[in-house]
C-alpha cells in the first residue's frame, strides 16, 4: 500500500491573544499541514511548525525539503502496520542530512511523518500509540500501558495586571507546575517572580524560560536575584551562539539548565552531553523532526542521566497536540509536559474532538486509529494561506 500524493498547506491559526517572549511576539501561528493519500484513498494529516529563529525554516523551505525528499520511494509499499512504522521512522530528508546541526527540515519531516503515521494507522486500524510502543520496545521508560498525563501551565510576558490574572487562573485551575517567561526588555523579573510566588504558593513547581534573552557575560548577574524564588529549571538562558559558555557557567548558577533552541537535532544533543551544557533537554516534536527523532533524543537524555521536558510550540493545532499526547501517555519519568492548550490559545482549532487538558492539567490517552483526531474541512479551508502539490 504505497503513497501516491503529498500536499503541503500553509495554515494560519488565529490566536486568542498575542504570545510574547524574549525572542518573538505573534498573534497568528503559521503551521505546515501535510496531507498524504495512499493508493486505496486513505488520507492522513500531519503538522510541523517552522520557526526561522529555531530551526531556520520557513513555510517555503519546508515545501522545498519535501519536494526533494523522495518520500514515496522511502516508504515503499508496507505489508502491515509494523512494516509501515519501521519505514516511516527511517525517513530521511536531504536538507536535514546536510545540516551540521541536523535540524534544517525538521518541521517538514515532522509533518510528513505524522501524516504517514495517521494514514497508515487508519489503513491498518492502529493508533500512533501503537507505533510509539513499537519504537520503544525494550526501553525502561516505556509505560506498561498508555496512561493519563498531567500538563503544566505557562505565563507569558503580558504586563503586571494580565500576569496577575494569569497567576490566579493557574492556581484556581489546579496546575502543579507553571512556567514563566523571563528576560523581556523593560520587565522586572525579580518583582514578577515574587508576585507569582505569592499567588501560586511555595508548593507550586515554578520554572523559568529566558528564550536566549541574556548574554553569557551577564548571566550570573541576571540569575542571582531569581534564585530566592526556587525555580526548578532555567530554560535556554543564552543565545545558541554562546551556548558553549554554559560549560563554565552552569555549575555556578544554582538552577538546573534546560536547552531548547540549542537542542534541535542529534548533533546538538551529543554536543550538550559531551560539553556538560545542560541538566535537561526540552524536546519538541516539530523542532526535533518528528516522533522517531524525538525518541532518539529522549533516549540520549535518559542514558546520560538528564531530565526531559516534552514541550510544544505555542499555537500548534490539535494535530501536534494529539501527537504529544500519544507520546507522553507512553512515557515514564517526564520532568515537565507542555501542550494541549488548544482552546485556551487558539481562536479556532483545526481538529475534533477537543482534546484540551482538563482541570489540574490532567488528560487521558487518546484512542482510535491514526492520530485519534479528525481534521475538519471548513476550518482547514478558512485558515489556508497557500497550497502546494509536492512530488511524493
N, C-alpha and C positions, 0 to 999 in steps of 0.2 A: 504494500500500500504506500505508494510514493507521494511526493509533494509536487503539485502542479502549478501553484500560484502563490506569490507573495505580494502583498500590497502594503506600502508604507503610508501612514496617515499622520499628518501634523495636527495634533489636537491642542486646543487652548482651553484649559479648565479654569473657569472663574472662581476666585477665592472669596470667601465671605468677608475677609478683611486682609489688609496687607500683612505679609510676613516679612519681618525685618531682623537682620543680624548684621554683624560687623562687615561681612563680605558683600551683602546684596539685600535688596528690598524688591518684593514682587507682589502684584495684585492678580496676576494670571499665571498659571503653571503650564508651561509648554511640555507636552509629552509626545513621544513617538509611539504610536499604536501600530502594531503589525498584525495583519490578518492573513492567515495561511489557509490554503484549501488543499485537501488531499484528493487523490484520484476518485474516491467514491463520493466526493462532495462535502465531506466533513470539514467544518470550519473551526479554527481556533484563533484566539486573540492573545496577544502579549503586549507588554508595555515596557518602555525604557524612558528614563528621564535624563536627556543630555543636558549637561551644565558645563559651559565653557570654562568656568572657574574651578571645576573639579577635575573632570577627565579631558577637558579641551574640546569636547564635542558640541556640535550644533545639530539641529534637525537635518540640515543638508548633508553634513558629514556622515550622519547615521544612514541616510539613504544611500550614499556612495559606498559605505562599508558593506552594506547588504548586497548592493548591486554586484560587487566583485567577490562575494563570499562563496559562490558555488554551493549554496546550502543544500539544494535538492540532491546534488551529487554526493554530498557528505552523508545525508540522511538515507539515501537509497530507498529500499523497499522493505521495511521491517516486517518480520513474520508474526511478531506478537509484541505485547507491551514491554516485556523485559528487553527484547532486542531494540525496540524503539528508544527506551530510556538510555541504554548504553550508547546508541548512535547520537542522540541529541546531546548528551553530556559531553561528547567528544568534539562537538562543533568548534571549528577554529575560524577566525576571520583574519585576513592578511594584515589589516590595519593594527590589530592588537599584537600579532606576532612580530611586527616590525617596529613596535614602540618599545623603547628601553624600559619603560615602567609597566608595560603590559596593560595599558588602560585605554588607548585611543580606539574606540569602537566598542567599549564595554556596554554602553546603553543600547547600542544596536544589537549586540549579541544577546543581551538580556531579553530584549523584546521578542526576537525571533525564537529564542529558546523557550520562553514561556508560551508563545503561540503554538509551538510544536508540542510541548507537553500537554497543552489544553486540547489540541486537535487529536493527538493520538490517545490521550486519556478518554476522550469522548468516543473515539473509534473502537477502543477495546474495553470500555466500561470500567476504567481505573481512574484514580484520583492523583493529583500532584503529590499528595502524601505518600501514596504507594511508590511513586518514583523516588522521592526523597529517602524513603526507608530502604529501597534497593541500593541507592548510592551510599548509604550509611551502614550497610551490613557489617557487623562486627565491631563497630565503634562503641566505645564506652559511654559516649554522651547521647546515644540513641535511646529514646524512651521505649518502654516495653510496648506501649500503645499510645496513639496520639491523645493528648490531654489538653485541659484548659490552660490558658496563658493569662498573664497579667501585664498590661501595658503601663508605661509611665506617662506622666503629664509633661507639658512644656510651656514655659512662659517666655514669650519673645519680648524684644525691647520695644515697648509701646508707650512710654511715659508713665509718670507716677500713678495717676488715677487709674488708668487702664490696667496697669500691673497689679495694683492693689485689688482690683475687682477679679483679675485672673487668679490671684493667690487664694482669695476666698472661694472661688469656684473649685480650685484644685482641692482645697480642704473639704468643702461640702461634698464634693463628688467622691471623696474617699481614696484619692491616689496615695500610694505608699512611697512612690518615687516621683521627683519632679526635677526637670532640667531647666536651667535658667541661662539665657543668652547674656553674655557679658562682653565688655570691650568696645561697645558702641561709643563713638565720639560724643562728648558732652554729657555723658551719664556718670553718676557717682555710684560705682559698683558696690563699695562697702555699705553705703546707705541703703541701696536696693536690697542687698542680701540680708541686712539687719531687718528690714521690713518683711521680707519673705519669711525669715525665721520666726518672727513674732506672730505671723498669721498661720504658717504651716505647722509650727511646733517643732520641738527638738527631735522628735522621733521620726520625722519625715526624712527619707534619704534624698538629700539635695546635691545635685551635681551641676557643674558649670561648663559652658561651651563658649570659647572665645572666637571660633571661626577665623583663626590666623590673625587676630587683631593686634597682637603685641610683637614687637621686635625681640630678638633674643637678648639684646643688651638691657632691655627694661623689664624683662620677665620677672625676675626675683622681686623687684620693687613693686610690680603690679599685683603679684600673688600674695605677698606678705600680709596685707591687711584683710585678705579674704579668708585666711585660714581659721580665724576665730569662729567662723560660721560652719565649720566642719563639713565642707564639701567632700563628697566621696570620690570624685573624679574631676579632672580638668581636661576638657576635650580640645584638641588642636590649638594650643596656645600661641604658636608662632607660625609664620608663613612656611610653606613647604621648602622654599629655597634656604631657609635657616634651620630646618629640622635636625640636621646633624648636631647642632649645638645642644640638643636635649641630652646627648650622651653625658655632658658635664653638668648640665643644669638640673636634670631630673632628680638626682639624689638630694639636691638642696631645696627642692620646692615644698616637700612635706605634704603633697597631694598626688595621688596616682595620676599618671598621664595617659590619656587615650588619644590615639591617632585616628583622624578621619580623612581630611583632604590629602594627607601623606600616606594613606593606605588604600590604594585603588587596584593594585594587582599583586601577583606573587613576588615580583622583584622588590616592591615596596615592603612587603611582609618580611622577606629574608633580610633586607637592609635593616629594618627596625629591630629584628631579633639579634642579628649579628652585632649591631652597634649599641644595643641597650637603650633604644629611644622611647620605649613605651611600657606601660603596665597592662594596657588594654587595647584591643582592636575594636573600632567601630566598623562593622561590615554592613553595607547596604547593598541589596540585591542588584539594583540597576548600576550603581557605581562600580561594583565588583565584577559585572559581566554576566550575571545570571545565577541560578541555583547551584550548578556544579562548581563554578569558580569560587563562589561564596563558601561552599562547604570545604573547599581546599584551604581557604584562608582560616576558617574556623579550626580545622584540624591542625594547622601550624600553630595557632594560638594555644590550643589545648596541649599539644606536645611539648610546648616550651613554657607552660605554666602561666600564660597570660589570660586575663579576663576577656570576655566578649560581650559587646553590645550589638544586638541586631537592630540597626537603625532604619530610617526611611528618608525619603526626600519629601519635604513639605509640599503638599499639593498633588501628590501622586493619586491616581484614581483607584477604584476598587479592584482593578486587576493586580496591581502591585500589593495592595493591602491583602488580597487573598493569598498571593504568593508568600508574603511574610507570615501570614497566619499558619499556612501549611508547614512552613519551615520551623517556626517557633514551637508549634504544637508537638513536634517530633524531637525536640532537643532538651537535654538536661543541662542545667548549670549556666544558662544565660545570666549575665550580671544585670543587664538592663534590656528592655524591649520597647521599641518605638513603632508607631504605625497604627493603622485602622482608625485614624482621626476623621474619617470620611465626612460625616455630616457636620462635624464641628468646624471643618476647614473649608470644604467645597460648597460653593453656591449651588452647584448641580453636579451630580455624580454620573458616571457612565454605566454603572453596573447595578444589577439587582440579584438577590436581595441586599438590603442594607446590612453590612457586616461591621458597622462601627462598634467599638467596645462598649460595654455597659458600665454600671456603677462600680467604682473602685478600679476601673481599667480592665476588668475581667472579660474574657471572651472564650467561646467554645471552639473546638476544632471544626473545620469545615468538612462536609461530606459531598457526595455526588461526583460524577465523572469530571475529568479535567481540573480546572481551577475551582469549580464549585460555585462560580458566579456566572451570570449571563450579561453580555454586553447588549445594551438597549439601543435600538436603531435610531429613535428620534433624537436623543441627546448626542449620539455619535454624529449625526448629520449637522445638528445645530453648532457643535463645537469644532467641527473640522475646518481647518485653515487651508490645507493643501493635501493632495494625494499624489502618490507616485507608484506606478506599476513597476515592480522590480523583477529582475531576472532571477527565477528560482534556482 
